[in-house]
Each structure stands twice: as C-alpha cells, then as structure tokens.
C-alpha cells in the first residue's frame, strides 16, 4: 500500500508540471498570438512531447482556457489586495485606477487580454473568462466607490453604474494607448481616468495626487 506522502509528492509534481505548462503557454501566446499558437509550439518551448501536454490538458482549448483563467485569477487577487489596503477612499480608488491601466504600451497583461478580446468574439471558452474578469473588476471598483459613499467621502447614487461607465471608457482609451493612437500617453490616460472617476463620485479631479 502506498503512503499518503508518496501520493502527495506525485500530486505536487503534477501540479508543478501543470503550472510550468501554463506559464510556457502564456509566453508562447504572447509571442505568437492566441489564434496562431499550437500545442506543438508549447511542446517545443517546454522541451516535452505533445502527448505529455495532452496528459495534463485534454485539448488545446482546455490548455488556453486554464492559462487565461489562471492569469485572470491572479490579477483579480492582486486587485482585491490593492483595493483593501488602508487609506482614504479616494486613495483606494486611485490605486485601483493605476493598477488597471497599462504600465506601458508593451504591458504583457494588456497585450494578452487585447488578443483574447479579438478571439473571444468567436470562441465561447475565451469569452466566458473575459466576462468573468470584467465582472470582477467592475465589482471591485463598485465596492470601492460604495465604500467612499458610505464613509461620506463620495457622492454617487449608483456605484455599480459608475463602475460600468468608468470601465467602458478605460477599455476604449487603453486600446488607443496600446495602438499608439494620437497623442495618448500613459499620463494622459491616467488623467482621463481620474477626471471620469471624479465626475462619478462628485469630486474635483484635483483630489487625486499627482
């Protein structure tokens, strides 16, 4: 009879292998794009056989779905941590806005999600994850706004609607920024985010720190 320790060790090894495959998949997708990535490309990047990949993930769609979900869950966890950090409501809101917008035009997370949006138009398994991520972001943003209202810092009769409007505006501006459209710098993008948020919470944009 095999010990629980041996079974646990094998399970840990399997989890580690899956994590390695997911990270490799993310790297390959960022290089080749979701639509062009093949299991063979991931096998080559990890120096393993396609059969081993299919042992852990039945299909390419399963692998891509798990990679996107893992990435999404990691980002949502970090966003929740940022939103929960101490400080005035306006400081918490500003941290959330700063986290959402790309760090640069080559921000790997945003490049991945922009690619996923294009694929998600036709691929339900990708679209579902995008909707989950979008819903989580809006929920956290709405909670921050509602907290500011209950604390007397913000004036907003519809935190959910405010979060949805800020989200929609930012998504559009991020696309312009990432594609080098016009004079959209990151500083200008952050300024637009703050102006829009300030209008939704009944404050002047100057309340945000520089």
ABEGO torsion letter per residue (X at the ends): XBBAAAAAAAAAAAAAAAAAAAAAAAAAAAAAEAAABBAAAAAAAAGBBAAAAAAABABAAAAAAAAAAAAAAAAAAAAAAAAABBEBAAAAAAAAAAAABBABAABAAAAAAAAAAAAAAABAAAAAAAAAAAAAAAAAAAAAAAAAAAAGABBBABAAAAAAAAAAAAAAAAAAAAAGBEABBAAAAAAAAAAAAAAAAGBBAAABBX
